[in-house]
């Protein structure tokens, strides 16, 4: 659980005790690009991406049995706009001994460096966690169960987490072209049911943390457009490469309403001495069920230096679709039929739409920033980040009128995070 209890009520005269804590962030971000980045950040500026407020109630029924409820008010990433209340934690914990822990309810996905504190801005110095790595999983909390076993050593501990559960959510993707009667330019959302299970490991000392995990995520479409398992191709001139990609079964296309996604990650946060810290995470993401561009490698590396109340930092973060999938995305997106072809305009626009649905990633970012801690639970952050897109990136909402490759964006972020 998070060490957030700074202000609390403790009923010492009863067997049941109650602890209340909270945290929040007021954050503003603006870029020099009209195309929104990670849904909200563009040249008009936004408070939506980073701002949130949350509260947590811990109830202890006995030394072995407790309950935790955490609710968050923030922008809803599963819709075009608006805020929503999200129950991020709601679970019962049973600890029969110090080295065993059983939990059931709404839980966080374990195995990442910031698994349980990704929303708690006071626990890290970045303005926000690197988007390339933070976009790894379709969900970060689920309804299910987890078992933890901890092996304690003289000055360290090793923990194994086994978890399984499910979640219903909306997956978002952006369509950059308008095709009358078929597709509307803008954000689209597919409601999906997700079943997931995984095994996570962590090793912690007073100065270092190491994590590793494997996850299997089963995704089933509950509504909206089904996914293209195979993309069809219709030749205009038989025996040539002149033609167009489509979703017609007669052209070899097939669809599916489910796929399995496999994730494997490894990370470390270590002390280099002299108040220097190095942190890095690397994630491998793969599905064998879809011909899609989410297959790839993503991660980041950061270096930070504590100087009294200041902590300046720099990080490099990257996400890249596997080469064969990236090349196919580019072939689809750049494919155009001759203008003399019947309905050439609609066909050419459809190539961009299929590429948007296919998705692909080829970008990196470099951020330089600093935090200033007024106290352990009060921190001001400022960051400037340079994002470079090589061939394409589905983290940007790029319309057909704008360049979807070989462009860059500069983002400035300012935020204040607190806990109580």
Secondary structure, 3 states (H helix, E strand, C coil): CCCCCCCCCCCCCCCCEEEEEEEEEEEEEEECCCCCECCCECCCCECCCCCEEEEEEEEECCCCEEEEEEEEEEECCCCCCCEEEEEEEEEEEECCCCCEEEEEEEEECCCCCCCCCCCCHHHCCCCCCCHHHHCCCCCCEEEEEEEEEEEECCCEEEEEEEEEEEEEEEEEEEECCCECCCECCEEEEEEEEEEEEEEEEEEEECCCEEEEEEEEEEEEECCCCCEEEECEEEECCCCCCCEEEECCHHHCCEEECEEEEEEEEEEEEEEEECCEEEEEEEEEEECCCCCCCCCEEEEEEEEEEEECCEEEEEEEEEEEECHHHHHHHHHHHHCCCCCCCCCHHHHHHHHHHHHHHHCCEEEEEEEEEEEEEEECCEEEEEEEEEEEEEEEECCECCCCCCCCCCEEEEEEEEEEEEEC
